[in-house]
Amino acid sequence: MTHNPLKIKLKSEQETASLAHRLSHHLAPGDVMLLSGEIGAGKSYFARSLIQFSQEIAEDVPSPTFTLVQTYNTRIGEIWHADLYRLGATDEIIELGLADAFQEAICMVEWPEILGSLTPSGALTITFKTTPKPGHRQLEFSWADASWADRLAGFG
């Protein structure tokens, strides 16, 4: 059962980065975030911001478009950032070790529809939508695991 979605309007990249920073304080190994939205909607920027805020010393965080997965050791645990856009089958996801990482690391997955039956039931889905105003975004958070409701309280 999915809970009522939480909708947040963001007016700038700085607000997107700030939201990612706030969310990073509520994450722990075993958390999975599914980042959905069209190309250019801000998924990678959000993920990059969250990773950099979680690092002891912020380093360059490239998009995993070509590497498929990038991993980072951070003060909140290991973070896996995956971009599944170029994958065609779930067996490739297993080969990457992503299914195991769902249990052990904090995971952010772009293009999560490719996960199919491997989609974790306790994941937080964040849908990114562009708006007619440049730089503005609408994010919709949805979840089935009740623990997300407590962690996202006050985010609206």
CNS distance restraints for C-alpha pairs under 8 A (distance, minus, plus):
assign (resid   1 and name CA) (resid 144 and name CA) 5.29 0.50 0.50
assign (resid   2 and name CA) (resid 142 and name CA) 6.57 0.50 0.50
assign (resid   2 and name CA) (resid 143 and name CA) 5.26 0.50 0.50
assign (resid   2 and name CA) (resid 144 and name CA) 4.31 0.50 0.50
assign (resid   2 and name CA) (resid 145 and name CA) 7.94 0.50 0.50
assign (resid   3 and name CA) (resid 142 and name CA) 6.36 0.50 0.50
assign (resid   3 and name CA) (resid 143 and name CA) 5.84 0.50 0.50
assign (resid   3 and name CA) (resid 144 and name CA) 5.97 0.50 0.50
assign (resid   3 and name CA) (resid 146 and name CA) 7.92 0.50 0.50
assign (resid   4 and name CA) (resid 142 and name CA) 6.79 0.50 0.50
assign (resid   5 and name CA) (resid 140 and name CA) 6.13 0.50 0.50
assign (resid   5 and name CA) (resid 141 and name CA) 5.35 0.50 0.50
assign (resid   5 and name CA) (resid 142 and name CA) 4.61 0.50 0.50
assign (resid   5 and name CA) (resid 143 and name CA) 7.55 0.50 0.50
assign (resid   6 and name CA) (resid 140 and name CA) 5.55 0.50 0.50
assign (resid   6 and name CA) (resid 141 and name CA) 4.97 0.50 0.50
assign (resid   6 and name CA) (resid 142 and name CA) 6.56 0.50 0.50
assign (resid   6 and name CA) (resid 156 and name CA) 6.60 0.50 0.50
assign (resid   7 and name CA) (resid 138 and name CA) 6.94 0.50 0.50
assign (resid   7 and name CA) (resid 139 and name CA) 5.70 0.50 0.50
assign (resid   7 and name CA) (resid 140 and name CA) 4.47 0.50 0.50
assign (resid   7 and name CA) (resid 141 and name CA) 6.39 0.50 0.50
assign (resid   7 and name CA) (resid 156 and name CA) 6.76 0.50 0.50
assign (resid   8 and name CA) (resid 138 and name CA) 5.74 0.50 0.50
assign (resid   8 and name CA) (resid 139 and name CA) 5.19 0.50 0.50
assign (resid   8 and name CA) (resid 140 and name CA) 6.42 0.50 0.50
assign (resid   8 and name CA) (resid 155 and name CA) 7.88 0.50 0.50
assign (resid   8 and name CA) (resid 156 and name CA) 5.94 0.50 0.50
assign (resid   9 and name CA) (resid 136 and name CA) 7.41 0.50 0.50
assign (resid   9 and name CA) (resid 137 and name CA) 5.96 0.50 0.50
assign (resid   9 and name CA) (resid 138 and name CA) 4.52 0.50 0.50
assign (resid   9 and name CA) (resid 139 and name CA) 6.38 0.50 0.50
assign (resid  10 and name CA) (resid  15 and name CA) 5.76 0.50 0.50
assign (resid  10 and name CA) (resid  16 and name CA) 6.26 0.50 0.50
assign (resid  10 and name CA) (resid 136 and name CA) 5.54 0.50 0.50
assign (resid  10 and name CA) (resid 137 and name CA) 5.13 0.50 0.50
assign (resid  10 and name CA) (resid 138 and name CA) 6.09 0.50 0.50
assign (resid  10 and name CA) (resid 139 and name CA) 7.69 0.50 0.50
assign (resid  11 and name CA) (resid  15 and name CA) 6.45 0.50 0.50
assign (resid  11 and name CA) (resid 135 and name CA) 6.28 0.50 0.50
assign (resid  11 and name CA) (resid 136 and name CA) 4.40 0.50 0.50
assign (resid  11 and name CA) (resid 137 and name CA) 6.58 0.50 0.50
assign (resid  12 and name CA) (resid  16 and name CA) 6.47 0.50 0.50
assign (resid  12 and name CA) (resid 135 and name CA) 5.17 0.50 0.50
assign (resid  12 and name CA) (resid 136 and name CA) 5.70 0.50 0.50
assign (resid  12 and name CA) (resid 137 and name CA) 7.77 0.50 0.50
assign (resid  13 and name CA) (resid  17 and name CA) 6.14 0.50 0.50
assign (resid  13 and name CA) (resid 135 and name CA) 6.55 0.50 0.50
assign (resid  14 and name CA) (resid  18 and name CA) 6.07 0.50 0.50
assign (resid  15 and name CA) (resid  19 and name CA) 6.15 0.50 0.50
assign (resid  16 and name CA) (resid  20 and name CA) 6.32 0.50 0.50
assign (resid  16 and name CA) (resid  46 and name CA) 6.29 0.50 0.50
assign (resid  17 and name CA) (resid  21 and name CA) 6.16 0.50 0.50
assign (resid  17 and name CA) (resid  45 and name CA) 7.74 0.50 0.50
assign (resid  17 and name CA) (resid  46 and name CA) 6.20 0.50 0.50
assign (resid  17 and name CA) (resid  49 and name CA) 5.33 0.50 0.50
assign (resid  17 and name CA) (resid  50 and name CA) 7.19 0.50 0.50
assign (resid  18 and name CA) (resid  22 and name CA) 6.24 0.50 0.50
assign (resid  19 and name CA) (resid  23 and name CA) 6.15 0.50 0.50
assign (resid  20 and name CA) (resid  24 and name CA) 6.14 0.50 0.50
assign (resid  20 and name CA) (resid  46 and name CA) 5.99 0.50 0.50
assign (resid  20 and name CA) (resid  47 and name CA) 7.41 0.50 0.50
assign (resid  20 and name CA) (resid  49 and name CA) 6.12 0.50 0.50
assign (resid  20 and name CA) (resid  50 and name CA) 4.79 0.50 0.50
assign (resid  21 and name CA) (resid  25 and name CA) 7.07 0.50 0.50
assign (resid  21 and name CA) (resid  49 and name CA) 7.02 0.50 0.50
assign (resid  21 and name CA) (resid  50 and name CA) 5.53 0.50 0.50
assign (resid  21 and name CA) (resid  53 and name CA) 5.86 0.50 0.50
assign (resid  21 and name CA) (resid  54 and name CA) 7.88 0.50 0.50
assign (resid  22 and name CA) (resid  26 and name CA) 7.48 0.50 0.50
assign (resid  23 and name CA) (resid  27 and name CA) 6.89 0.50 0.50
assign (resid  23 and name CA) (resid  50 and name CA) 7.69 0.50 0.50
assign (resid  23 and name CA) (resid 152 and name CA) 7.91 0.50 0.50
assign (resid  24 and name CA) (resid  50 and name CA) 6.03 0.50 0.50
assign (resid  24 and name CA) (resid  53 and name CA) 7.48 0.50 0.50
assign (resid  24 and name CA) (resid  54 and name CA) 6.74 0.50 0.50
assign (resid  24 and name CA) (resid  76 and name CA) 7.93 0.50 0.50
assign (resid  26 and name CA) (resid 151 and name CA) 6.06 0.50 0.50
assign (resid  27 and name CA) (resid  31 and name CA) 6.45 0.50 0.50
assign (resid  27 and name CA) (resid  76 and name CA) 7.24 0.50 0.50
assign (resid  27 and name CA) (resid 106 and name CA) 7.26 0.50 0.50
assign (resid  28 and name CA) (resid  76 and name CA) 6.36 0.50 0.50
assign (resid  28 and name CA) (resid  77 and name CA) 6.83 0.50 0.50
assign (resid  28 and name CA) (resid 105 and name CA) 7.68 0.50 0.50
assign (resid  28 and name CA) (resid 106 and name CA) 6.28 0.50 0.50
assign (resid  29 and name CA) (resid  76 and name CA) 7.70 0.50 0.50
assign (resid  29 and name CA) (resid  77 and name CA) 6.05 0.50 0.50
assign (resid  29 and name CA) (resid  78 and name CA) 7.16 0.50 0.50
assign (resid  29 and name CA) (resid 103 and name CA) 7.30 0.50 0.50
assign (resid  29 and name CA) (resid 104 and name CA) 5.54 0.50 0.50
assign (resid  29 and name CA) (resid 105 and name CA) 4.34 0.50 0.50
assign (resid  29 and name CA) (resid 106 and name CA) 4.72 0.50 0.50
assign (resid  30 and name CA) (resid 101 and name CA) 7.68 0.50 0.50
assign (resid  30 and name CA) (resid 102 and name CA) 5.58 0.50 0.50
assign (resid  30 and name CA) (resid 103 and name CA) 4.64 0.50 0.50
assign (resid  30 and name CA) (resid 104 and name CA) 5.18 0.50 0.50
assign (resid  30 and name CA) (resid 105 and name CA) 5.20 0.50 0.50
assign (resid  30 and name CA) (resid 106 and name CA) 5.53 0.50 0.50
assign (resid  30 and name CA) (resid 107 and name CA) 7.61 0.50 0.50
assign (resid  31 and name CA) (resid 102 and name CA) 7.03 0.50 0.50
assign (resid  31 and name CA) (resid 103 and name CA) 7.82 0.50 0.50
assign (resid  31 and name CA) (resid 105 and name CA) 7.02 0.50 0.50
assign (resid  31 and name CA) (resid 106 and name CA) 4.94 0.50 0.50
assign (resid  31 and name CA) (resid 107 and name CA) 6.35 0.50 0.50
assign (resid  31 and name CA) (resid 122 and name CA) 7.87 0.50 0.50
assign (resid  31 and name CA) (resid 123 and name CA) 6.72 0.50 0.50
assign (resid  31 and name CA) (resid 124 and name CA) 7.97 0.50 0.50
assign (resid  32 and name CA) (resid 102 and name CA) 6.33 0.50 0.50
assign (resid  32 and name CA) (resid 106 and name CA) 5.89 0.50 0.50
assign (resid  32 and name CA) (resid 107 and name CA) 4.68 0.50 0.50
assign (resid  32 and name CA) (resid 108 and name CA) 5.97 0.50 0.50
assign (resid  32 and name CA) (resid 109 and name CA) 7.67 0.50 0.50
assign (resid  32 and name CA) (resid 120 and name CA) 7.42 0.50 0.50
assign (resid  32 and name CA) (resid 122 and name CA) 7.48 0.50 0.50
assign (resid  32 and name CA) (resid 123 and name CA) 4.83 0.50 0.50
assign (resid  32 and name CA) (resid 124 and name CA) 6.27 0.50 0.50
assign (resid  33 and name CA) (resid 107 and name CA) 6.09 0.50 0.50
assign (resid  33 and name CA) (resid 108 and name CA) 4.75 0.50 0.50
assign (resid  33 and name CA) (resid 109 and name CA) 6.28 0.50 0.50
assign (resid  33 and name CA) (resid 123 and name CA) 5.62 0.50 0.50
assign (resid  33 and name CA) (resid 124 and name CA) 4.77 0.50 0.50
assign (resid  33 and name CA) (resid 125 and name CA) 5.74 0.50 0.50
assign (resid  33 and name CA) (resid 126 and name CA) 6.94 0.50 0.50
assign (resid  34 and name CA) (resid 108 and name CA) 5.94 0.50 0.50
assign (resid  34 and name CA) (resid 109 and name CA) 4.96 0.50 0.50
assign (resid  34 and name CA) (resid 110 and name CA) 6.32 0.50 0.50
assign (resid  34 and name CA) (resid 111 and name CA) 7.65 0.50 0.50
assign (resid  34 and name CA) (resid 112 and name CA) 5.68 0.50 0.50
assign (resid  34 and name CA) (resid 123 and name CA) 6.75 0.50 0.50
assign (resid  34 and name CA) (resid 124 and name CA) 6.09 0.50 0.50
assign (resid  34 and name CA) (resid 125 and name CA) 4.61 0.50 0.50
assign (resid  34 and name CA) (resid 126 and name CA) 5.99 0.50 0.50
assign (resid  35 and name CA) (resid  43 and name CA) 6.02 0.50 0.50
assign (resid  35 and name CA) (resid 108 and name CA) 6.77 0.50 0.50
assign (resid  35 and name CA) (resid 109 and name CA) 5.71 0.50 0.50
assign (resid  35 and name CA) (resid 110 and name CA) 4.82 0.50 0.50
assign (resid  35 and name CA) (resid 111 and name CA) 6.64 0.50 0.50
assign (resid  35 and name CA) (resid 112 and name CA) 6.73 0.50 0.50
assign (resid  35 and name CA) (resid 125 and name CA) 6.19 0.50 0.50
assign (resid  35 and name CA) (resid 126 and name CA) 5.06 0.50 0.50
assign (resid  35 and name CA) (resid 127 and name CA) 6.01 0.50 0.50
assign (resid  35 and name CA) (resid 128 and name CA) 7.37 0.50 0.50
assign (resid  36 and name CA) (resid  43 and name CA) 7.19 0.50 0.50
assign (resid  36 and name CA) (resid 110 and name CA) 6.20 0.50 0.50
assign (resid  36 and name CA) (resid 111 and name CA) 5.83 0.50 0.50
assign (resid  36 and name CA) (resid 112 and name CA) 6.68 0.50 0.50
assign (resid  36 and name CA) (resid 125 and name CA) 7.30 0.50 0.50
assign (resid  36 and name CA) (resid 126 and name CA) 6.14 0.50 0.50
assign (resid  36 and name CA) (resid 127 and name CA) 4.61 0.50 0.50
assign (resid  36 and name CA) (resid 128 and name CA) 6.06 0.50 0.50
assign (resid  37 and name CA) (resid  41 and name CA) 5.98 0.50 0.50
assign (resid  37 and name CA) (resid  43 and name CA) 7.17 0.50 0.50
assign (resid  37 and name CA) (resid 111 and name CA) 7.73 0.50 0.50
assign (resid  37 and name CA) (resid 127 and name CA) 5.57 0.50 0.50
assign (resid  37 and name CA) (resid 128 and name CA) 4.82 0.50 0.50
assign (resid  37 and name CA) (resid 129 and name CA) 6.14 0.50 0.50
assign (resid  38 and name CA) (resid 128 and name CA) 7.54 0.50 0.50
assign (resid  38 and name CA) (resid 129 and name CA) 7.38 0.50 0.50
assign (resid  41 and name CA) (resid 128 and name CA) 5.65 0.50 0.50
assign (resid  41 and name CA) (resid 129 and name CA) 5.77 0.50 0.50
assign (resid  41 and name CA) (resid 130 and name CA) 5.50 0.50 0.50
assign (resid  41 and name CA) (resid 137 and name CA) 7.32 0.50 0.50
assign (resid  42 and name CA) (resid  46 and name CA) 6.09 0.50 0.50
assign (resid  42 and name CA) (resid 128 and name CA) 6.64 0.50 0.50
assign (resid  42 and name CA) (resid 137 and name CA) 7.85 0.50 0.50
assign (resid  43 and name CA) (resid  47 and name CA) 6.26 0.50 0.50
assign (resid  43 and name CA) (resid 110 and name CA) 6.97 0.50 0.50
assign (resid  43 and name CA) (resid 128 and name CA) 6.72 0.50 0.50
assign (resid  44 and name CA) (resid  48 and name CA) 5.89 0.50 0.50
assign (resid  44 and name CA) (resid  63 and name CA) 6.51 0.50 0.50
assign (resid  44 and name CA) (resid 110 and name CA) 7.79 0.50 0.50
assign (resid  45 and name CA) (resid  49 and name CA) 6.08 0.50 0.50
assign (resid  46 and name CA) (resid  50 and name CA) 6.23 0.50 0.50
assign (resid  47 and name CA) (resid  51 and name CA) 6.18 0.50 0.50
assign (resid  47 and name CA) (resid  81 and name CA) 7.34 0.50 0.50
assign (resid  47 and name CA) (resid 108 and name CA) 6.99 0.50 0.50
assign (resid  48 and name CA) (resid  52 and name CA) 6.13 0.50 0.50
assign (resid  48 and name CA) (resid  61 and name CA) 5.77 0.50 0.50
assign (resid  48 and name CA) (resid  62 and name CA) 7.64 0.50 0.50
assign (resid  48 and name CA) (resid  63 and name CA) 7.83 0.50 0.50
assign (resid  49 and name CA) (resid  53 and name CA) 6.15 0.50 0.50
assign (resid  50 and name CA) (resid  54 and name CA) 6.30 0.50 0.50
assign (resid  51 and name CA) (resid  55 and name CA) 6.39 0.50 0.50
assign (resid  51 and name CA) (resid  61 and name CA) 7.54 0.50 0.50
assign (resid  51 and name CA) (resid  72 and name CA) 7.65 0.50 0.50
assign (resid  51 and name CA) (resid  74 and name CA) 7.74 0.50 0.50
assign (resid  51 and name CA) (resid  79 and name CA) 7.34 0.50 0.50
assign (resid  52 and name CA) (resid  57 and name CA) 7.85 0.50 0.50
assign (resid  52 and name CA) (resid  58 and name CA) 4.89 0.50 0.50
assign (resid  52 and name CA) (resid  59 and name CA) 6.59 0.50 0.50
assign (resid  52 and name CA) (resid  60 and name CA) 7.91 0.50 0.50
assign (resid  52 and name CA) (resid  61 and name CA) 7.28 0.50 0.50
assign (resid  53 and name CA) (resid  58 and name CA) 6.88 0.50 0.50
assign (resid  54 and name CA) (resid  58 and name CA) 7.92 0.50 0.50
assign (resid  54 and name CA) (resid  74 and name CA) 5.51 0.50 0.50
assign (resid  54 and name CA) (resid  75 and name CA) 5.97 0.50 0.50
assign (resid  54 and name CA) (resid  76 and name CA) 6.45 0.50 0.50
assign (resid  55 and name CA) (resid  59 and name CA) 7.63 0.50 0.50
assign (resid  55 and name CA) (resid  73 and name CA) 7.35 0.50 0.50
assign (resid  55 and name CA) (resid  74 and name CA) 4.68 0.50 0.50
assign (resid  55 and name CA) (resid  75 and name CA) 6.10 0.50 0.50
assign (resid  56 and name CA) (resid  74 and name CA) 6.58 0.50 0.50
assign (resid  56 and name CA) (resid  75 and name CA) 6.44 0.50 0.50
assign (resid  63 and name CA) (resid  83 and name CA) 7.87 0.50 0.50
assign (resid  64 and name CA) (resid  68 and name CA) 4.87 0.50 0.50
assign (resid  64 and name CA) (resid  69 and name CA) 5.36 0.50 0.50
assign (resid  64 and name CA) (resid  70 and name CA) 5.85 0.50 0.50
assign (resid  64 and name CA) (resid  81 and name CA) 6.94 0.50 0.50
assign (resid  64 and name CA) (resid  82 and name CA) 6.08 0.50 0.50
assign (resid  64 and name CA) (resid  83 and name CA) 5.58 0.50 0.50
assign (resid  65 and name CA) (resid  69 and name CA) 7.97 0.50 0.50
assign (resid  65 and name CA) (resid  82 and name CA) 7.96 0.50 0.50
assign (resid  65 and name CA) (resid  83 and name CA) 5.46 0.50 0.50
assign (resid  65 and name CA) (resid  84 and name CA) 7.68 0.50 0.50
assign (resid  65 and name CA) (resid  85 and name CA) 7.30 0.50 0.50
assign (resid  65 and name CA) (resid  86 and name CA) 7.69 0.50 0.50
assign (resid  68 and name CA) (resid  82 and name CA) 5.53 0.50 0.50
assign (resid  68 and name CA) (resid  83 and name CA) 5.16 0.50 0.50
assign (resid  68 and name CA) (resid  84 and name CA) 6.27 0.50 0.50
assign (resid  68 and name CA) (resid  86 and name CA) 7.87 0.50 0.50
assign (resid  69 and name CA) (resid  80 and name CA) 6.66 0.50 0.50
assign (resid  69 and name CA) (resid  81 and name CA) 5.61 0.50 0.50
assign (resid  69 and name CA) (resid  82 and name CA) 4.32 0.50 0.50
assign (resid  69 and name CA) (resid  83 and name CA) 6.48 0.50 0.50
assign (resid  69 and name CA) (resid  96 and name CA) 7.70 0.50 0.50
assign (resid  70 and name CA) (resid  80 and name CA) 5.86 0.50 0.50
assign (resid  70 and name CA) (resid  81 and name CA) 5.30 0.50 0.50
assign (resid  70 and name CA) (resid  82 and name CA) 6.51 0.50 0.50
assign (resid  71 and name CA) (resid  78 and name CA) 6.92 0.50 0.50
assign (resid  71 and name CA) (resid  79 and name CA) 5.64 0.50 0.50
assign (resid  71 and name CA) (resid  80 and name CA) 4.52 0.50 0.50
assign (resid  71 and name CA) (resid  81 and name CA) 6.31 0.50 0.50
assign (resid  72 and name CA) (resid  78 and name CA) 5.59 0.50 0.50
assign (resid  72 and name CA) (resid  79 and name CA) 5.14 0.50 0.50
assign (resid  72 and name CA) (resid  80 and name CA) 6.53 0.50 0.50
assign (resid  73 and name CA) (resid  77 and name CA) 6.13 0.50 0.50
assign (resid  73 and name CA) (resid  78 and name CA) 4.53 0.50 0.50
assign (resid  73 and name CA) (resid  79 and name CA) 6.44 0.50 0.50
assign (resid  74 and name CA) (resid  78 and name CA) 5.78 0.50 0.50
assign (resid  74 and name CA) (resid  79 and name CA) 7.03 0.50 0.50
assign (resid  77 and name CA) (resid 105 and name CA) 6.65 0.50 0.50
assign (resid  77 and name CA) (resid 106 and name CA) 6.97 0.50 0.50
assign (resid  78 and name CA) (resid 105 and name CA) 5.20 0.50 0.50
assign (resid  78 and name CA) (resid 106 and name CA) 6.19 0.50 0.50
assign (resid  79 and name CA) (resid 105 and name CA) 5.72 0.50 0.50
assign (resid  79 and name CA) (resid 106 and name CA) 4.68 0.50 0.50
assign (resid  79 and name CA) (resid 107 and name CA) 5.69 0.50 0.50
assign (resid  79 and name CA) (resid 108 and name CA) 7.67 0.50 0.50
assign (resid  80 and name CA) (resid 101 and name CA) 7.47 0.50 0.50
assign (resid  80 and name CA) (resid 105 and name CA) 6.73 0.50 0.50
assign (resid  80 and name CA) (resid 106 and name CA) 6.17 0.50 0.50
assign (resid  80 and name CA) (resid 107 and name CA) 4.68 0.50 0.50
assign (resid  80 and name CA) (resid 108 and name CA) 6.23 0.50 0.50
assign (resid  81 and name CA) (resid 107 and name CA) 5.96 0.50 0.50
assign (resid  81 and name CA) (resid 108 and name CA) 4.89 0.50 0.50
assign (resid  81 and name CA) (resid 109 and name CA) 6.06 0.50 0.50
assign (resid  81 and name CA) (resid 110 and name CA) 7.92 0.50 0.50
assign (resid  82 and name CA) (resid 107 and name CA) 7.59 0.50 0.50
assign (resid  82 and name CA) (resid 108 and name CA) 6.21 0.50 0.50
assign (resid  82 and name CA) (resid 109 and name CA) 4.79 0.50 0.50
assign (resid  82 and name CA) (resid 110 and name CA) 6.05 0.50 0.50
assign (resid  83 and name CA) (resid 109 and name CA) 5.98 0.50 0.50
assign (resid  83 and name CA) (resid 110 and name CA) 4.69 0.50 0.50
assign (resid  83 and name CA) (resid 111 and name CA) 6.35 0.50 0.50
assign (resid  84 and name CA) (resid 109 and name CA) 7.26 0.50 0.50
assign (resid  84 and name CA) (resid 110 and name CA) 6.14 0.50 0.50
assign (resid  84 and name CA) (resid 111 and name CA) 5.45 0.50 0.50
assign (resid  84 and name CA) (resid 112 and name CA) 6.93 0.50 0.50
assign (resid  84 and name CA) (resid 114 and name CA) 6.64 0.50 0.50
assign (resid  85 and name CA) (resid 110 and name CA) 7.37 0.50 0.50
assign (resid  85 and name CA) (resid 111 and name CA) 5.64 0.50 0.50
assign (resid  85 and name CA) (resid 114 and name CA) 7.71 0.50 0.50
assign (resid  87 and name CA) (resid  92 and name CA) 6.94 0.50 0.50
assign (resid  87 and name CA) (resid  93 and name CA) 7.84 0.50 0.50
assign (resid  87 and name CA) (resid 114 and name CA) 7.37 0.50 0.50
assign (resid  88 and name CA) (resid  92 and name CA) 7.58 0.50 0.50
assign (resid  88 and name CA) (resid 114 and name CA) 7.29 0.50 0.50
assign (resid  89 and name CA) (resid  93 and name CA) 7.25 0.50 0.50
assign (resid  89 and name CA) (resid 114 and name CA) 7.41 0.50 0.50
assign (resid  90 and name CA) (resid  94 and name CA) 6.60 0.50 0.50
assign (resid  90 and name CA) (resid 114 and name CA) 7.18 0.50 0.50
assign (resid  90 and name CA) (resid 115 and name CA) 6.14 0.50 0.50
assign (resid  90 and name CA) (resid 116 and name CA) 7.12 0.50 0.50
assign (resid  90 and name CA) (resid 118 and name CA) 7.39 0.50 0.50
assign (resid  91 and name CA) (resid  95 and name CA) 6.30 0.50 0.50
assign (resid  92 and name CA) (resid  96 and name CA) 6.34 0.50 0.50
assign (resid  93 and name CA) (resid  97 and name CA) 6.68 0.50 0.50
assign (resid  93 and name CA) (resid  98 and name CA) 5.90 0.50 0.50
assign (resid  93 and name CA) (resid  99 and name CA) 6.90 0.50 0.50
assign (resid  93 and name CA) (resid 115 and name CA) 7.45 0.50 0.50
assign (resid  94 and name CA) (resid  98 and name CA) 6.02 0.50 0.50
assign (resid  94 and name CA) (resid  99 and name CA) 5.70 0.50 0.50
assign (resid  94 and name CA) (resid 100 and name CA) 7.83 0.50 0.50
assign (resid  97 and name CA) (resid 101 and name CA) 6.29 0.50 0.50
assign (resid  98 and name CA) (resid 102 and name CA) 6.35 0.50 0.50
assign (resid  99 and name CA) (resid 103 and name CA) 7.57 0.50 0.50
assign (resid  99 and name CA) (resid 118 and name CA) 6.92 0.50 0.50
assign (resid 100 and name CA) (resid 104 and name CA) 6.84 0.50 0.50
assign (resid 101 and name CA) (resid 105 and name CA) 5.21 0.50 0.50
assign (resid 101 and name CA) (resid 106 and name CA) 7.66 0.50 0.50
assign (resid 101 and name CA) (resid 107 and name CA) 7.15 0.50 0.50
assign (resid 102 and name CA) (resid 106 and name CA) 7.04 0.50 0.50
assign (resid 102 and name CA) (resid 107 and name CA) 6.31 0.50 0.50
assign (resid 102 and name CA) (resid 120 and name CA) 7.50 0.50 0.50
assign (resid 112 and name CA) (resid 116 and name CA) 7.89 0.50 0.50
assign (resid 112 and name CA) (resid 119 and name CA) 7.54 0.50 0.50
assign (resid 115 and name CA) (resid 119 and name CA) 5.34 0.50 0.50
assign (resid 119 and name CA) (resid 123 and name CA) 7.70 0.50 0.50
assign (resid 121 and name CA) (resid 144 and name CA) 6.97 0.50 0.50
assign (resid 121 and name CA) (resid 145 and name CA) 7.44 0.50 0.50
assign (resid 122 and name CA) (resid 143 and name CA) 7.09 0.50 0.50
assign (resid 122 and name CA) (resid 144 and name CA) 6.12 0.50 0.50
assign (resid 122 and name CA) (resid 145 and name CA) 4.90 0.50 0.50
assign (resid 123 and name CA) (resid 143 and name CA) 6.46 0.50 0.50
assign (resid 123 and name CA) (resid 144 and name CA) 7.48 0.50 0.50
assign (resid 123 and name CA) (resid 145 and name CA) 7.25 0.50 0.50
assign (resid 124 and name CA) (resid 141 and name CA) 6.87 0.50 0.50
assign (resid 124 and name CA) (resid 142 and name CA) 6.05 0.50 0.50
assign (resid 124 and name CA) (resid 143 and name CA) 4.96 0.50 0.50
assign (resid 124 and name CA) (resid 144 and name CA) 7.77 0.50 0.50
assign (resid 124 and name CA) (resid 145 and name CA) 8.00 0.50 0.50
assign (resid 124 and name CA) (resid 148 and name CA) 7.20 0.50 0.50
assign (resid 125 and name CA) (resid 140 and name CA) 7.88 0.50 0.50
assign (resid 125 and name CA) (resid 141 and name CA) 5.65 0.50 0.50
assign (resid 125 and name CA) (resid 142 and name CA) 5.20 0.50 0.50
assign (resid 125 and name CA) (resid 143 and name CA) 6.15 0.50 0.50
assign (resid 126 and name CA) (resid 139 and name CA) 6.43 0.50 0.50
assign (resid 126 and name CA) (resid 140 and name CA) 5.56 0.50 0.50
assign (resid 126 and name CA) (resid 141 and name CA) 4.61 0.50 0.50
assign (resid 126 and name CA) (resid 142 and name CA) 6.62 0.50 0.50
assign (resid 127 and name CA) (resid 139 and name CA) 5.51 0.50 0.50
assign (resid 127 and name CA) (resid 140 and name CA) 5.06 0.50 0.50
assign (resid 127 and name CA) (resid 141 and name CA) 6.54 0.50 0.50
assign (resid 128 and name CA) (resid 137 and name CA) 6.78 0.50 0.50
assign (resid 128 and name CA) (resid 138 and name CA) 6.03 0.50 0.50
assign (resid 128 and name CA) (resid 139 and name CA) 4.79 0.50 0.50
assign (resid 128 and name CA) (resid 140 and name CA) 6.76 0.50 0.50
assign (resid 129 and name CA) (resid 137 and name CA) 5.63 0.50 0.50
assign (resid 129 and name CA) (resid 138 and name CA) 5.14 0.50 0.50
assign (resid 129 and name CA) (resid 139 and name CA) 6.31 0.50 0.50
assign (resid 130 and name CA) (resid 135 and name CA) 7.97 0.50 0.50
assign (resid 130 and name CA) (resid 136 and name CA) 6.47 0.50 0.50
assign (resid 130 and name CA) (resid 137 and name CA) 4.79 0.50 0.50
assign (resid 130 and name CA) (resid 138 and name CA) 6.45 0.50 0.50
assign (resid 131 and name CA) (resid 136 and name CA) 5.83 0.50 0.50
assign (resid 131 and name CA) (resid 137 and name CA) 5.78 0.50 0.50
assign (resid 131 and name CA) (resid 138 and name CA) 7.16 0.50 0.50
assign (resid 132 and name CA) (resid 136 and name CA) 7.69 0.50 0.50
assign (resid 143 and name CA) (resid 148 and name CA) 6.78 0.50 0.50
assign (resid 145 and name CA) (resid 149 and name CA) 7.97 0.50 0.50
assign (resid 146 and name CA) (resid 150 and name CA) 7.28 0.50 0.50
assign (resid 147 and name CA) (resid 151 and name CA) 6.47 0.50 0.50
assign (resid 148 and name CA) (resid 152 and name CA) 5.89 0.50 0.50
assign (resid 149 and name CA) (resid 153 and name CA) 6.06 0.50 0.50
